[in-house]
């Protein structure tokens, strides 16, 4: 029985929001009790609508945002309890690639300076820098000639390759990928996805892949977690999820995937109403106001994420 490389247990993040009328604090539950596991050389995809808490979950795992409560256990150690100095050593093993590569780079620095920053921060010996720069650029499909350039001199795909290079130059064990291809052209998206898979195979990386594009997640992920209003509603192997989704929300997401076969007949599930406010979520199951199958129990009792047919589902009707 293998031990997970990373375990997230009951992760919560609340943001305080002051009311302008009553000067009283309200709390937005961006992440509410999320639990997941990540094994070596595995990719777990996290999907859901905008505002469901996907990116916040990823940032809490890295402690770029401090979680309100919960545990993030990496190699048997809860990193949420570590000091800043102790956390610095962990950051070498857990890195992140952001959605907008240009926004995550200093435009005044050259590519050499951008890629050298993590080496300097983690006190990698100077004599190793040139070799690491050269090897890493080669891994992401770029050459040493790019080191003298600045971010604005590169295309979107090249900038994202630099973002990936910066994340892997320290040879981490885990990379959190926050919508890494959503800002790219479709032809470039496939190149970056293939690159990520090649790097996973070559360097033994594990990925948390955050995306709203189910087609992309189906291509790259091994397991998929579906989030709704800060909570996991279904976690399953990719094949299980895409062949037979069980949660009504997952079924609605799957029905929105564009058809590639013009002769294929597919029923589109249209969700009712708007996404509820995370500051005042519905009682019981958060999805019940938009669910066509909701019953009385769904309005009063919150379903727990439990094992069903080899996966985890949070639904009273499953």
C-alpha positions in Angstrom: 0.0 0.0 0.0 1.6 3.3 -1.1 1.7 6.4 1.0 0.5 9.6 -0.6 3.1 12.2 -1.4 0.7 15.0 -0.4 -2.5 14.8 1.8 -4.9 17.7 2.2 -7.3 17.2 5.1 -10.3 19.4 5.8 -8.7 22.5 4.3 -10.7 25.7 5.0 -10.1 29.3 4.0 -12.4 32.1 5.1 -12.1 35.7 4.0 -13.5 38.4 6.2 -15.7 41.0 4.4 -17.1 44.0 6.3 -20.6 45.1 5.5 -20.9 48.7 4.5 -24.3 49.1 6.1 -24.0 47.5 9.5 -20.2 47.5 10.0 -20.4 43.8 10.9 -18.1 41.2 9.6 -19.2 38.6 7.2 -17.1 35.6 6.1 -16.7 34.2 2.6 -16.1 30.5 2.7 -13.8 30.2 -0.3 -12.6 26.7 0.6 -14.7 24.6 3.0 -13.4 21.2 4.2 -11.5 20.1 1.0 -9.6 16.8 1.3 -7.5 15.2 -1.4 -4.5 13.0 -1.9 -1.7 13.2 -4.5 0.6 10.3 -5.2 4.0 10.3 -6.9 4.0 10.9 -10.6 0.3 11.5 -10.5 -1.8 14.3 -11.8 -5.0 15.3 -10.0 -7.3 17.7 -11.8 -9.5 20.2 -9.9 -12.4 21.5 -12.0 -15.5 23.7 -11.4 -17.1 27.0 -12.3 -15.3 30.3 -11.8 -15.4 31.3 -8.1 -15.7 27.7 -6.8 -12.4 27.9 -4.9 -10.0 26.0 -7.2 -7.2 28.5 -7.3 -7.6 29.3 -3.6 -7.2 25.7 -2.8 -4.0 25.5 -4.8 -2.5 28.6 -3.2 -3.4 27.4 0.3 -1.6 24.2 -0.4 1.6 26.2 -1.1 0.7 28.7 1.8 0.8 31.6 -0.7 -2.5 32.2 1.1 -2.6 31.1 4.7 -5.4 28.5 5.3 -7.9 29.2 8.1 -7.8 25.6 9.3 -7.0 22.1 8.1 -3.8 20.1 7.4 -1.5 19.9 4.4 0.8 16.9 4.9 3.8 16.7 2.7 6.1 13.7 3.2 4.6 13.0 6.6 4.9 16.7 7.8 2.1 19.1 8.3 3.4 22.2 6.5 0.7 24.5 7.8 2.4 24.5 11.2 5.9 25.4 9.9 7.7 28.7 10.5 8.6 30.9 7.5 12.2 29.7 7.7 11.1 26.0 7.7 8.6 26.6 5.0 11.4 28.0 2.7 13.0 24.6 2.5 9.6 23.0 1.6 9.1 25.5 -1.2 12.0 24.0 -3.1 9.9 20.8 -3.4 6.5 22.4 -4.1 6.3 25.0 -6.9 3.6 26.8 -8.9 2.9 27.8 -12.5 0.5 30.7 -12.8 -2.2 31.4 -15.4 -0.8 34.6 -16.8 3.0 34.2 -17.2 3.6 37.9 -17.9 1.9 39.0 -14.7 4.1 36.6 -12.7 7.4 37.9 -14.1 9.2 41.1 -13.5 9.3 42.9 -16.9 12.5 44.7 -15.9 14.4 41.4 -15.5 16.0 39.3 -18.2 15.1 35.6 -18.6 18.5 34.8 -17.1 17.7 36.9 -14.0 14.2 35.5 -13.7 15.4 31.9 -13.8 18.3 32.6 -11.5 16.1 34.1 -8.7 15.0 30.7 -7.2 18.6 29.4 -7.4 19.9 32.5 -5.5 17.0 32.3 -3.0 17.7 28.7 -2.2 21.5 29.2 -2.1 22.3 26.8 -5.0 26.1 27.1 -5.5 27.0 29.6 -8.2 29.1 27.2 -10.2 26.0 25.0 -10.8 23.8 27.9 -12.1 24.9 27.8 -15.8 24.4 24.0 -16.1 21.0 24.2 -14.4 19.9 27.1 -16.7 21.0 25.3 -19.8 19.5 21.9 -18.8 16.2 23.5 -17.8 15.8 25.6 -20.9 16.5 22.4 -23.0 13.8 20.5 -21.0 11.1 23.1 -21.8 12.1 23.4 -25.5 14.0 26.7 -25.5 17.7 27.5 -26.1 20.3 29.5 -24.2 19.8 32.4 -26.6 16.6 33.2 -24.8 18.5 34.0 -21.6 19.3 37.5 -22.8 15.7 38.4 -23.8 13.1 40.1 -21.7 9.5 38.8 -21.2 7.9 41.3 -23.6 10.2 40.0 -26.4 8.7 36.5 -26.2 5.4 34.9 -27.4 2.7 33.7 -25.0 3.7 30.1 -25.4 7.4 30.9 -24.8 6.6 32.9 -21.7 4.6 30.0 -20.3 7.6 27.7 -21.0 9.7 30.2 -19.0 7.1 30.0 -16.2 7.4 26.2 -16.2 11.2 26.4 -16.4 11.2 28.6 -13.3 9.0 26.1 -11.4 11.1 23.1 -12.3 14.6 24.5 -12.1 14.9 23.5 -8.5 13.7 20.0 -9.4 10.6 19.9 -7.2 8.4 16.9 -6.4 5.1 18.7 -6.8 4.0 21.5 -9.2 0.6 23.3 -8.8 -0.6 24.4 -12.2 -3.2 27.1 -12.0 -5.0 27.3 -15.4 -1.6 27.0 -17.2 -3.0 26.9 -20.8 -6.2 28.9 -20.6 -4.6 32.1 -21.9 -2.9 30.4 -24.9 -4.0 29.6 -28.4 -5.4 26.1 -28.9 -2.5 25.0 -31.0 0.0 26.2 -28.3 -2.2 24.6 -25.5 -1.5 21.1 -26.9 2.2 21.8 -27.1 2.3 22.9 -23.4 0.2 19.9 -22.3 2.5 17.5 -24.1 5.5 19.3 -22.5 4.0 18.9 -19.0 3.5 15.2 -19.6 7.0 14.7 -20.9 8.4 16.6 -17.9 6.4 14.5 -15.5 7.8 11.3 -17.1 11.4 12.6 -17.1 11.6 14.3 -13.7 9.0 12.2 -11.8 6.8 15.2 -11.1 3.3 15.2 -9.4 0.8 17.8 -10.6 -2.2 19.5 -9.1 -3.8 20.7 -12.3 -6.5 23.5 -11.8 -8.7 24.2 -14.8 -12.2 25.0 -16.0 -11.6 23.2 -19.3 -12.8 19.6 -18.9 -11.3 18.6 -22.3 -7.8 19.7 -21.1 -8.3 17.9 -17.8 -9.4 14.7 -19.5 -6.2 14.8 -21.6 -3.7 15.2 -18.7 -5.2 14.1 -15.4 -5.2 10.7 -13.7 -7.9 11.6 -11.1 -10.3 14.5 -11.0 -11.9 16.4 -8.2 -15.0 18.4 -8.9 -15.6 21.5 -6.7 -18.8 23.5 -6.1 -18.9 26.6 -3.8 -15.7 25.7 -2.0 -16.4 22.0 -1.5 -15.5 18.7 -3.3 -18.7 17.1 -4.6 -17.0 14.2 -6.5 -13.5 12.7 -6.7 -12.9 9.8 -9.1 -10.5 8.3 -11.6 -10.6 10.1 -14.9 -12.1 7.2 -16.8 -14.9 6.7 -14.2 -15.8 10.4 -14.1 -16.0 11.0 -17.8 -17.7 7.7 -18.6 -20.3 7.8 -15.8 -20.5 10.9 -13.6 -22.6 10.4 -10.5 -23.1 13.8 -8.9 -25.8 16.0 -10.7 -23.4 18.9 -10.9 -20.7 16.7 -12.5 -23.3 15.5 -15.0 -24.2 19.1 -15.9 -20.5 20.0 -16.4 -20.0 16.9 -18.6 -23.0 17.8 -20.8 -21.4 21.1 -21.6 -18.3 19.6 -23.2 -18.5 20.4 -27.0 -19.3 17.4 -29.3 -16.6 16.3 -31.8 -18.9 13.9 -33.6 -21.7 15.7 -35.5 -23.9 12.5 -35.4 -23.6 12.1 -31.6 -26.8 12.9 -29.7 -26.1 14.5 -26.4 -28.6 15.9 -23.9 -27.5 19.3 -22.5 -28.3 19.9 -18.9 -29.0 23.5 -18.2 -28.5 24.5 -14.5 -31.3 26.6 -12.9 -30.5 30.1 -11.5 -27.2 31.7 -10.6 -24.3 30.5 -8.5 -25.2 31.3 -4.9 -23.1 33.8 -2.9 -20.3 32.1 -0.9 -20.9 34.6 1.9 -24.5 33.2 2.4 -24.6 29.7 0.9 -27.8 27.6 0.9 -28.5 25.3 3.8 -28.1 21.6 3.4 -26.6 20.6 0.0 -25.2 23.8 -1.5 -26.2 22.6 -5.0 -29.9 21.9 -4.2 -31.3 25.3 -5.5 -30.0 24.5 -9.0 -30.5 20.7 -8.9 -33.4 19.2 -10.9 -33.4 16.1 -8.6 -33.4 17.9 -5.2 -35.6 16.4 -2.5 -36.5 17.7 1.0 -33.5 16.1 2.6 -31.2 18.1 0.3 -32.5 21.4 1.7 -31.8 20.6 5.3 -29.0 18.0 5.5 -25.5 18.5 4.1 -24.3 15.3 2.3 -20.9 14.0 3.3 -18.2 13.0 0.8 -18.3 9.2 1.0 -17.1 6.2 -0.9 -19.5 5.1 -3.7 -18.6 2.5 -6.4 -14.9 3.1 -6.1 -15.1 6.9 -6.0 -16.1 9.6 -3.5 -19.4 11.5 -4.0 -21.3 14.0 -1.8 -25.0 13.5 -2.8 -28.0 12.1 -0.9 -29.4 10.6 -4.1 -26.3 8.5 -5.0 
